[in-house]
Amino acid sequence: MTHWLIFVEFTALALAIGVSGYFLSLYGDVIAEKTGWGGTWIGIALLATVTSLPELVTGISAVTYVNVPNIALGDVLGSCVFNLLLIVLLDFLHRGASVYTRISQGHILSAGFGVVLLGFVAFNLVLYQHGINLSFWHVGIYSPIIVLFYIFAMRTVFRYEKAQRQEVVEEIAERYPKISLLKALTFFILVSVVVVLAGIRLPVTAEHLAEAMGWRRSFVGTVFVATATSLPEVAVTLSALRIGALDMAISDLLGSNLFDLVIIAVDDMAYLQGPLLASVSPVHLVTSQSAIMMTGIAVVGLLYRPQQRLFKTVGWVSLSMFIIYILNLSVLYLQQE
């Protein structure tokens, strides 16, 4: 395949994901209204799962057919920091007040769960780097713990959202009177299939493009592939901003991070040569710690709700997150093997 054909394929896949992402956020918002579940729960449960499926498929392929566990873990952790970078983009594109003053503080709950899981993954990475092997057969003991914690997190967020909705007693005007719940569910499923199929193919095309351009594979695996598989989150974030569903956008990003970390457990079970975290480079600790710091700063922004913006663009919260992201990329590039 020539450079031109690879670029055309990559652009077509990205366009398909972008258009589908708009309809995902639109019909997700309709479902939230018709069911009364709330935009936050729709974002963290439905959108986050759908937009994270490319990472899931890519990870399983990486540890089974290709046997590159570093790409599998790098894709997951790289997607986490990229999703947090999208909050910075959201703040930059949101006109008027800072985005942190417009979204619910309830997102702190899912962000907190994300910090705990990221810290748990980093903790196990350190253990395996020091030869402490805690596993059942080829599966690390951390895998079932991650899955159980994710289920607990989803249950807690759902109960919190339900309690918050019960406190709202005023009548809210219906925003989508011409779209039925059945139609919204049908189109949500259809565009989800498009996102999944395009997202599955996109990392393969990105890898071909990287080879054609002469880019280093280790850097592409942990950064470029992670960015490619995160394009559904980009599409949903921009589309949610366009229709004013900021809470859905934030919950999708934070929820995607939680689901991405569950993918580590799935990849671990599919990797038959031993615990996944025992077979990867220690440089992934940098990415996990970067994600922890960026999530922590986002929590500060949600609590403090800063009003000031630097040069009418973004506030110090978003700027700090962006700096950490750039530092993470720099370290990954300098530590290539």
N, C-alpha and C positions, 0 to 999 in steps of 0.2 A: 504494500500500500504506500503511495507517495505521500509526501508531507502535506500536500494540498488536500488529498482525500481524507487523511486523518484529521486535519483541522476542520473540514466540513462536517465529518461525523461527530466530532466533539461539540461543535457549535449547534448542530441539530439536536443532539441529546440534551444539551444545556437549555436550549429553547423549549423543548418538550417539558422538561422539568419546571422551567420558569412559568410557563402557561398553566401547567397542572397545579403548581403551587398556589397560584392565585385562586383557582376554583376550590382547592383544598381549604384554604382559609375562609373563603366565602361560605361554602356549604357547611364547614365546621361551625361557623358563627350561627348559621341557621339552625343547625342541630342543637347548639347550646341554648338558643332562644326557645325552640319548640319543646324541648325536653325539660327545660329549667335546670339543666345540669351546671350551667355557668361556663363562661369562656375559659377560665383557668383550668377546670377539670377536663374540658374538651381538648385544650392544648396539651396538657401533660399526659393524658391517657390515649387519645386518638391520634392527634397530629404528631406527637413525639414518637409514637410507635411506628407510624407509616414513614415518616421522614428518616428514621434510623434504620430501616430495613436494608438500604444499600450497604451500610457498615456491617450489618449482620451477615449478608451474603458474601461480601468481600472477605470478611474475617474467616468464615468457614472455608472458603476456597483457598485462602492463604495458608491455613494450617493443615489442609488435607491434600489437595492436588499439587500445590506449589511448594509446600513445606518451608514456608518463610514466616515463622512466628513473630519476628520483629516487625514485619509489615502489618500483621494482624493487630498487635498491641499498639503499634505506632498509629495505625488508622483510628483506633478507638480513642486514644488519649489526644491525638492531634485534632480529632473532631470535637472533643470537649473544649479545648482552648479556642478553636475556631468558632464554635457556637457562642462562647462568651464574648468573642470579638464582635459578633453580630449585634450584641447589646450596645456596643460602642457605635456601630453603624446606625442602629435605630435611634440613638440619642443624637447623632449628627444630623440625620435626615428629618427628625421631628422638629418642626418649627415652633417657635414660641418658647414656652417653659421647658426645662429639662424633662426628659422622659421619666426620670425617677420620681418626679412630682405628680405624674399622671397615672401611674400603675399601682396596683394593690400591694400593700405590705405583706399580704399573705404569701407572696412568692418567696419570702424569707424561709418558709417551711421547706419547700422543695430544694432551695439553695443549700440549706443546712444539711439536709439528707445527702445532697451531692458532695459536700465537703467531707462528711463522714465516710462515704464510700471511696472517694478519691484518696483520703488518708489511709483507709484500710488497704487499698491496692498498693500504695507506696510502702506501707508497713510490711506487707508480704514480699514486695520486691527486695527490700533490705534483708529480710530473713533468708531468702533464697540466694542472694548474693554472698551471704556469709555461710552458706552450706547447710542451713537449717531447713530440712525438707519435710514439710508436713503435708501428707497426701494419702489418699486411698487409691491404690493401684496407680493409674496415670493421671488421676484427677486431684488437683490441689484441694486442701480442706477449705480454702477460701471461697471456692466456687459455690457450694450450697449455701454458705453464709451470705454471699452477695445476693443470691436469688431470694432467700428468705427476707433479707433486709429490704430488698426492692418491693416485695409484696407488702411488707409492713408499712413502707413509705407511701405506697399508693393508697392503702387503706386509710392511713392517717390523713393524707391530703384530701381524700374524698369526704371523710367525716368533718374535716375542718370547713371545706367548701359548703357542705350541707348546713352546718351550723351558721355560717355567714349568711347564706341565702335566707334562712328562717328569720334573720334579724331585719331583713328588708321588707317593709310592710307597704310601701307605696306602690301604686299601680304603674307599670311601665308600658308605654305604647309599643304595639307590635311593629317591628321594623321590616319584617319580610312576610306581609300578608298574602302575597301571590305565590309563594314557594311552600309547598307542603313538606311535611317531615319525610314522607316516602320518597319524594323526588330528591330531597337533599341527601338522604341516605344512599339512594341509587347512584347519584352522580359522585358522591364522596367516594364510594367504592370503586367506580370506574376510573376516576382520576388517580386514586391510590394505586391501582394496577399500573397505570402509565408511569407514575413516579418510580415504582419498584422496578419495572422492566428497564426503564431508561437509566435508573441508578445502578442497576446490576451491570449494564454494559459500559457505563461511563468510566469506571476505574480502569477497565481493560483498555479503552480507547486512550485514556490519559497516560497509561503506561507506554503504549505504542508511540504516543506523541513525545513522551520524554526520551524514549530510545532514539527517535528520529532527530530530536533536537540535541542529543548528546548530553543530557542531564544525568547526574549521578543517581543510581537506583536507590541507594539508602536514603538520600534526602527526599527523593520523590515518594518513597514509601511512607515516610512519617509526616510529610508536609503536603505534597501535591495530591496524593491519593486521598488523604483526609479532607482536603479542601473539596475535591471532586465529589466525594460521597456526602458532603455537607451541603451541596447545592440545593437539595429539597428544603433544608432549613432556611437558606437564603431566600428562596422563592416565597416560602410561607411568611417569613419575616417582613419582606417588602410588601407583599399583598395584604397582610394584616395591618400594616401601617397605612396603606392606601384606604382601607375601609374603616379605619379607626379602631380596630380590635387590638389595642396595645397589650392588654392582659393576655390574650391568646398567644401573641407573638412571644412574650417573655416566658410564658409557661411552656410553650413548645420548645424553646431553647433549653431551659432548665430541665424539662422532662426528657428531652433527647439525651442530655448528659447522663441522667439516671439510667435510661434504657441502654445507652452505649456501654456503661459499666457492667450491665448484666451480660452484654455480648462477650465480655472477657470470660465469664463463666461458661457460656456456650462454646466459645472457641477452645477453652480448656478441655471441655468434655470431648470435643472433636479431635483434639491433638493427642494422638495415641502414643507419642514418644516420651511422655512424662508431663509433669505440671508445666503449663505454659509459661508462668512467671519464672521458672527455673531455667528457661531456654532463651531468654531475651537479654538484650544489652542493658547495663545499668543506666544508660543515658535516658531511658524512659522515666527515670525518677525526676529528671528536670521538667519534663512535660507535665507529669502528675502534680508536682509542686507548683508549677506555673498555674495550672487549672485551679488548685486550691487557693492560691493568692488572688487570682482574678475573681473567683466566686466570693471570697471574703470581702473584697473591695465592693462588689456588687451589693452585698448585704449591707455594708456601711451606707452606700448610696440610697438603698431602699429605706433605711431607718432615718438617716440624716436629711434626706430629700434636699440636696443642695440646689439653690436657685441660680447661682452665678454661672455664667458661661464664659469661657475664654475666647475672646474675639468673636462672640456670638455664634460659636460652633458647638463645642462640647465643654462639659465641666471637668473639674479635676478628677472626678471619679472615673469617667470614661478615659481620660488621658492616661491615668495610672494603669488601667487595664490594657490600653494599647501599648504602653511602654513594656509591660511584662510580656505581652505577646511577641513583640519584636525581639526582646532579649531571648525568649525561648527559641525562636527561629534561628537566631544568631548562634546560640550554643549548639543546636542540632546540626547546623551547617558546619561549624568548626570541628565537631566531634564525629564527622563521617568517617566510616571505616572503608 
